Amino acid sequence: MKTTELILLICGGTLFLCSLAFMFLLFKKDKPMTKMIWFMILSFIMMGFSVISEANVAGLFEYKKEEVLADVESLTDALAKCPENEEIKQQLTKKVNLIVKEEAKENDVSTKPEDVKKIGKAYLALGNDQKTISYSEKILAKDTTNQVAKDLKKFAQTHQYLRQKPESIEDKRTLARKIAINIKELQASATIQEDQLVQLKDMYRKMATEIRKPIPQ
């Protein structure tokens, strides 16, 4: 439970108990209790805020894709600044899952470059290479010329290449050449954020340094 939800739960519970006490006093004095009913309703809303917010994220209320995409974009930017923030990660994951779920329900995956870019960047910010690749392939199955999807897939695959550990020095060099070519092509992309490219370059430099080390005799 988030801090905001916990505070609202405590405040709502306190208000509920106070409302009950006041209603009891008013009942004993035979006075109207209409105003206290509103305080009771407010206390229920405060205590149930977490449930209401979860329901909203789950799409039980009116789903507006443009608004959710705007949230995805702002959360992605926030996560780029605070990559270890678990609360932002959870909220971003929920928003992206909601969009993907609604698109699957309607069987209408958007291939608009701006939409693909927002969702793809969110997956990259979350560090989920496989979901980025799967999402990109879904877009490319519908639009084979979608450059944004191609760039996203290439970035995720390159990130996976950098995590591989080939045994032979020749395999390492072949993989390093493939990675260098991909990074060069991605530099011309407007899809990939600069800090994400910097991460790839740093990983590549470490890999290149490892390859140059002399083989123990």
N, C-alpha and C positions, 0 to 999 in steps of 0.2 A: 504493500500500500504506500502511495506517495505521501509526502509530508503534507501537501495541501488537503488531500482527502482525509488524512488522519485528524488534522485540525478541525475540518468541517464536521467530521464524525463526533469529535469531542464536544464541539460547540453545539451541534444539533442535539446531542444527548442531554447536555446541560439545559438547553432551552426546553426540551421536551419535559424534563423533570420539574423545572420551574413552572411550566405551563400547567402541569398536573396539580402542583401544589396550589397555584393561584385559583384554578378551577374549583378545587375542593373548598377553598376559603370562600369563594363567591357563592358556591352551592350552599354552604352552611349559612351564609348571610342572605340567601334567597335573592341574589342579584343576577342579572343577565350575564351569560358567559360567551356571547357571540364573538367578542373581540379576541378572546383567548383561543378560539378555534383556529384563527388565522396564524397564531403563533405555533400551534400544533402542526398545522400544514407546513409552515416554514421549517420547523424542526425535522419533519419527515424528509423534506427536499434536501436539507443539509446532510442528513445521515445517509441518504440514498444517492448522493452525488456521484460516487464512484461507479455505482450500478448504471446510473443514467449516462455517464460519459462513456462507459464500456458499450452500452447499447447503441450509442450514437456512432462510435467507431465501427461497431459490427454492422452498421447499415440498417438498423431497425427504424431510424428516422429517415427523412428524405435525403437521398444521396445526390450530391451535386459534384460531378467529376471535376469541374474547374476549380472548385474550392478545395477539394482534397489534393489535387495536383499542386495548388499554390502552397498548401501545408507541407507537402512532400518536398518542394523546392526549398522552403525556408528551414525545414528540419535538416535537410541535407547540408545546407550551408552552416547551420549551427553545429552539426556533427563534425564537419571539417575543422571547425575551430576548437571543438572539445571532443576529440575522438574517443576518449575513455568514458564519456557520460552515458551511463546505462539507461537512464530515463529517456534521453533523446533517442537512443537506439530502439528502445521498445516502442515509442510513439511512432517513429519512422517506419518500423517494421509493420505495425498495425495499419498505417495509412497505405503503404504499398500493397500489402496483402488485400486490403479492401478494394483497391482499384483493379488488381488482377482478378479477384473473385467476381467483381461486377462485370468485367469484360468477358470472363468465361461464361457467366450466366447468360449474357446477351449474345454470346458468340460473335463478338465484334471487337477485335483487338485493334486499337488505334495505331496507325502507322505514321501519324503526324510526327515529323522530326522533333518538334518541341515537346510533345508528350513522351516519345521514346527516350529523349535525352534526360528528362526529369526522372523517369522511373529507372533508367539505366544507371544514372549517376547516384541514385539512392542505393541501388544494389552494390555499386562499387564502394560507396562510403561505408556501407555495412560490412564490407570485406567478403562478400559472398560471390566468389568467382563463378561457381557452377550455376547459380541462379541467374547471373548476368548472361552467361552463355546460353542457357535455356531460353531466357526471355528474348535475347537477340535472334536466336534461331526461329522462334515463333514469329517474330516480326519479318524476318527474311523469307520465311515460308509464304508469307502473304505479299511481300514486296521485296523482290530480289535485289533491287537497286538502292535500298535504304542505306545510305552511307553512315548514318548515326549508329544503326544497329551493327554494321560491319566494324566500326571503330570500337564500339563497346565490347564486341566479341573478341576482337584482336587484343584489346587491353587485358581482358580477363584471362585469355589464353597465355599471353606473355607473362602475366603474374604467376600462372601455374607453372610455366616453363622454368621460371626463376626459382621455384621451390623444388624442382627435380634435382636429383643427385646422381648423374651418370657416373659409371665406374671408370670407364676408360678416358684418357686425356683427349682422344680424338672425338669421342661422343660429346665431351664437354665443349670442345672448340666448335663443333657443328651447331650445338644448341646455342652457344654464345653468339655465333654469327646470325642465327635466326632471330634471336632476341634483339640484337643491335639493329637489324633491318626493321623489325616491328616498331621499336622505339622511335626510329627516325621517321617512319610513316605516321606514327601517332602524334608527333610534334606538330604536324600540319593540321591536326584535328581540332575543331572547336568544341568537341564533345567532352574531351578529357580535361579535367582541371589541372592547373600547373603543379599544385602540390602532389597530385597523384602521379604525374609524370616524374617529378623529383624523386618520389619513392621508388619508382621503377628503375630510374637511373642509378640511385644509390645501391639498390640490390644488384644491378648489373655490374657496377664497379667492384663490388665485393666478390662477385663471381669471377670477374676477369682477373682480379688480384690472386684469387685462389688457383686459377689455371696457370698463372705465370710462375707459381712457386715450383722450385726444382723438385723432381721426383726423388724420394729417398733411395739411396743405393743399398 
